[in-house]
Amino acid sequence: METPITLITGASKGIGKFLAQYYLRQGHRVIGCSRSDTDWKAEGYEHHLADVSHETDVKKLFSDIRRKYGKLDHLINNAGIASMNHFMLTPLAAAHKIFDTNFMGTFLFSREAAKLMKKQQYGRIVNFSTVAVPLKLEGEAIYAASKAAVISFTQVIARELADFGITVNAVGPAPVQTDLIAAVPKDKIQNLLDRQAIHKFAEFEDVANVIDFFIRKESAFITGQVLFLGGI
């Protein structure tokens, strides 16, 4: 059986690090990237320093994948940043940074991955949204807007790539205890958890379970879907 090649953005910590190690255990060849170096190494894993919003970094990474493997089976667009701010207090630079990472990064990686996947007429792309979109989370206007853009993008490119055997879906995690929410006040987080049907944090395994479903070969008829966790 051919080894699956899986690319995960934002793999140095949090959900991305968990997913990289998780898919290594599943027998995948895993390629990870982040802006900072990783504190872990493993056989079958390679890490690249790259800013997901920089086109030159992204093209260099994909050139390396094309040269080494000639294909890509799975892309997991996990890299993301947030900023808890009332929109009237949000600097333009912060808004640009959030959109560049969350949306432009997803766009660039999906575009380059689709070029590789098209050649083999097969591929799975999984993007990351958030429950902050349907919950219309106060204080996260820019973050939620960037992730709403990811949803729209997912649904449109799912149609554009369907004829090439490539599916594109999105997962919308409920809060997971990572650095992304470390600075958010505890009462704000608790209020968010209370608005879910299941009043607790999501676990890394909950996110991996959704991705497992989306990237299965048997999920070839599932595309353009967004699955939110926690019940909202």
ChimeraX attribute file (.defattr): number of C-alpha atoms within 10 A of each C-alpha:
attribute: neighborCount
match mode: 1-to-1
recipient: residues
	/A:1	3
	/A:2	6
	/A:3	11
	/A:4	17
	/A:5	19
	/A:6	22
	/A:7	27
	/A:8	25
	/A:9	28
	/A:10	26
	/A:11	29
	/A:12	24
	/A:13	19
	/A:14	17
	/A:15	22
	/A:16	23
	/A:17	21
	/A:18	17
	/A:19	24
	/A:20	28
	/A:21	18
	/A:22	16
	/A:23	19
	/A:24	19
	/A:25	11
	/A:26	11
	/A:27	13
	/A:28	21
	/A:29	19
	/A:30	25
	/A:31	22
	/A:32	24
	/A:33	25
	/A:34	20
	/A:35	15
	/A:36	15
	/A:37	14
	/A:38	17
	/A:39	8
	/A:40	11
	/A:41	10
	/A:42	11
	/A:43	8
	/A:44	13
	/A:45	17
	/A:46	14
	/A:47	21
	/A:48	20
	/A:49	17
	/A:50	21
	/A:51	20
	/A:52	27
	/A:53	20
	/A:54	14
	/A:55	16
	/A:56	11
	/A:57	15
	/A:58	20
	/A:59	14
	/A:60	13
	/A:61	19
	/A:62	20
	/A:63	13
	/A:64	13
	/A:65	18
	/A:66	14
	/A:67	9
	/A:68	9
	/A:69	10
	/A:70	15
	/A:71	22
	/A:72	25
	/A:73	21
	/A:74	25
	/A:75	25
	/A:76	27
	/A:77	26
	/A:78	24
	/A:79	26
	/A:80	23
	/A:81	17
	/A:82	20
	/A:83	20
	/A:84	17
	/A:85	17
	/A:86	12
	/A:87	15
	/A:88	8
	/A:89	8
	/A:90	16
	/A:91	10
	/A:92	10
	/A:93	8
	/A:94	14
	/A:95	18
	/A:96	14
	/A:97	16
	/A:98	22
	/A:99	24
	/A:100	20
	/A:101	20
	/A:102	28
	/A:103	28
	/A:104	21
	/A:105	23
	/A:106	28
	/A:107	21
	/A:108	17
	/A:109	24
	/A:110	22
	/A:111	12
	/A:112	16
	/A:113	23
	/A:114	24
	/A:115	14
	/A:116	19
	/A:117	24
	/A:118	17
	/A:119	13
	/A:120	15
	/A:121	15
	/A:122	22
	/A:123	26
	/A:124	26
	/A:125	28
	/A:126	27
	/A:127	26
	/A:128	24
	/A:129	30
	/A:130	24
	/A:131	24
	/A:132	22
	/A:133	20
	/A:134	12
	/A:135	13
	/A:136	12
	/A:137	15
	/A:138	13
	/A:139	19
	/A:140	19
	/A:141	22
	/A:142	21
	/A:143	26
	/A:144	24
	/A:145	20
	/A:146	26
	/A:147	25
	/A:148	19
	/A:149	17
	/A:150	23
	/A:151	24
	/A:152	13
	/A:153	20
	/A:154	28
	/A:155	17
	/A:156	13
	/A:157	20
	/A:158	20
	/A:159	14
	/A:160	13
	/A:161	19
	/A:162	19
	/A:163	12
	/A:164	15
	/A:165	15
	/A:166	25
	/A:167	29
	/A:168	28
	/A:169	25
	/A:170	27
	/A:171	23
	/A:172	22
	/A:173	22
	/A:174	26
	/A:175	21
	/A:176	18
	/A:177	14
	/A:178	11
	/A:179	12
	/A:180	15
	/A:181	16
	/A:182	11
	/A:183	9
	/A:184	14
	/A:185	10
	/A:186	11
	/A:187	9
	/A:188	13
	/A:189	15
	/A:190	14
	/A:191	11
	/A:192	19
	/A:193	19
	/A:194	12
	/A:195	13
	/A:196	17
	/A:197	11
	/A:198	14
	/A:199	15
	/A:200	16
	/A:201	19
	/A:202	17
	/A:203	14
	/A:204	19
	/A:205	13
	/A:206	15
	/A:207	22
	/A:208	17
	/A:209	10
	/A:210	18
	/A:211	21
	/A:212	11
	/A:213	12
	/A:214	26
	/A:215	22
	/A:216	11
	/A:217	11
	/A:218	9
	/A:219	13
	/A:220	16
	/A:221	11
	/A:222	15
	/A:223	23
	/A:224	19
	/A:225	17
	/A:226	20
	/A:227	19
	/A:228	19
	/A:229	21
	/A:230	20
	/A:231	12
	/A:232	13
